[in-house]
Amino acid sequence: MNKNAIRFFIIAFSYLAVLYPLSVRIRSLDWVFDSTLIPNLFPLFGLAAFSILWLHAISGVFEPWLRIHFNFDRFVGITSILVLISIIAHPLLALATYDFSFGNLFQNYETKYIWFAIIGWFLLITYDIGKILIKHDFFARNWNKILIISTVGFLLTFFHSLQIGSDLQSGPLRIIWIFYDITAILATIYTYGIKRFLS
């Protein structure tokens, strides 16, 4: 297989990993511009953020090989911006659905999994803060720890989404989400444990 074919396969796989969950959500609802729009819309940002973060997790395993076939740093840069937009839009739109009241939000969902989302959000945002401040010595020295912290945040969002996400309670997306989580955990163990030990 030549380099262009491999590059095409990688790009197609990445788009499929993100767009398929979104398409399931989009096709399952009637879209109208009324009070149902925001409740229909906010899960899309959660699905997108998690899918892209999964790509980040597994790409750590294949990073040396991926760098040969395409601009890996550009991929991480662009997708990180998309994740940041998504993890800001998702909770904001969720709160807007419940009149920006945490009380209403906690009344409608199981408290434990809302807390998973809140803690996970703060852990995920450390990546974006660290990236902005990477030129400062503290963040440069602790960059790998920041990556681990944000990965823990990603795993917390898995439990949040699997228990609360209406699209993830049954059917193909639930199976995909469980697959994403298992492979992300294995990728994390390899990237931050086995790979470093071997090197």
N, C-alpha and C positions, 0 to 999 in steps of 0.2 A: 504494500500500500504506500503510495507516494505521500509527500509531506502535505500537499494541498488537500488530498482526500482525508488525511488524518485530522487536519485543521478543521475541515468542514464537519467531520463527525463530532469533534469536541464541541464546536459551536452549536450544532444541531441538538446534541445531547443536553447542553446547558439551557438552551431555550425550552426544550421539552420539559426538563425538570421543574422549571418555573411556570411555564404557560399551561401545562396540563392541569395542575391543581386550580389555577385561576379559571380555566375554561369550564371545569366541573361546577364551580360556584356560579359563574355567569350563566351557564345553561340551565341551572336548576331553579332560577328565579324569574319572575315577571318584573321587568325593569320599567318603572314609571316615575315621572318627576313629581312625587308627592312625599308624604311623611315617611314612606317606606324606603326612600332612596338611601339615606344615611345608614340605617340598620343593614341594608343590603350591601352597602359599599365598604364599611369598615373591615369586615373579615377579609376582603381582598388584599388589603395591605398586610395583614397578619400572615396570610398564606404566602404572599410574595417574599416577605422578610425571612420567614422560616426556610423557604425553598432555596433562596440565595445563600443564606447562612449554611445550609447543608452543602451547597456547592463549595463554599469556602472550606468547610471541614474536610471534605474528601479530597479537595485539590492539594491540601497539605501533604497527603501521602504521595501524590504523583508530581509534586512541584518541579523537580529536576527534569522530568520527561516533558511536562507541559511547557516549560520555558523554551524547549527546543522548537516547539511547533507554533507558538504564538506569543504575543506580548502579554505575559502573565501579569506584570505590574499594572498595566493598563486595565486589564480585566478586573483585578482586585480594586483598583481605584474607582472605576465606574460602578461596579456592583456594590461597593461600600457606600457610595452616595445614595444608591437606590435603597439599600437597607436602612440608612439613616432617615431618609424621607418616609419610608414605610413604618419604622418604629416610632416616628413622631405622629404620623397621620392615623395609625391604627388606634392608639389609646385616645387621641383627641376626638376622633369620630365616634368611638365607643362612648365616651363621656357625653358628647353632644346628643347621642341617642337617649341618654337618661338625664337630660337637662343639666349637664355638668355637675351632677350630684353623685359623689362616691357612695352615699347612703343608698341611693336607688340602684346603683351598679351592684353593690354587695347584696342587695335584696334579691336580685335577679340571677345571680350566679353563686356557685359555692365559694365561700370566703377563701378557703385554702388556695384555690387555683387562681384567684385574683391576686393573692399575695405572691404566688409564684411568678405571675406576670410582672408585678411591680418590682420585685427583687431582680428578676431576670432583666428587666428594662435597664435598671441602674448598672448592672454588670455589663450589659451590652454597650451602653453608652460610654463606658470607660475606654473602649477601643477608639471611638471618635475623638474623645478628649485627648487621649494619648497620642493619636495621630497628629492632631493640631499642635501639640506641645512636644513632639518628638525631638526637636532640636535642643530641648532642655535636658541636662545630664540625667536627672532623676528618671524621666520617661524613657530615655534612650537605654539606660542601664536595665530598666525593668520591663522592656518591651515584650519579652517572652512571657513574663508573668501577666502582663495586660492581655495578651492573646489567650492565655489559659483562663483568666477571669471572664473574658467575654465569651469564651466557649462554654463555661459553666452557665452563664446567662442564657446562652442558646439552648442548652439542655433543659433548663427550667422552663423555657417557653414551650418546649415540646410537651411537658406534662400539662401545662396550662392549656395549650391548644387542643390536645387530644381529649381532655375532659370537658372542655367548654365549647369548642368549635362545633357548630351544628352540622357542618359538612363532614366532620371527622368521626361521627358517632357510629357510622356503619358504611358499608360499601367499599369501593376501591380506594378512596382517599385515606381511609383509616389504615388499610394495609400498607399503602405507600408511606404514610406518616411513621408507622412503626418501623418499616424498612429504613427510612431516612434516619430515625433515631438510633437504631442498632448499628448501622454503618457509620454514623457520625461518632458514636462512642468508640467503636473500634478504630476509626481514623484518628481520633484524639489520643487514644492510648498509644497508637503507633507513632504519631507525629511528635508528641511531647514526652514520650517514654522510651519505647523500643528504638526509634530512629536515633535519638540522642545518645542512648546507651551504646548502640552499634558504632556511632561515629566517634 
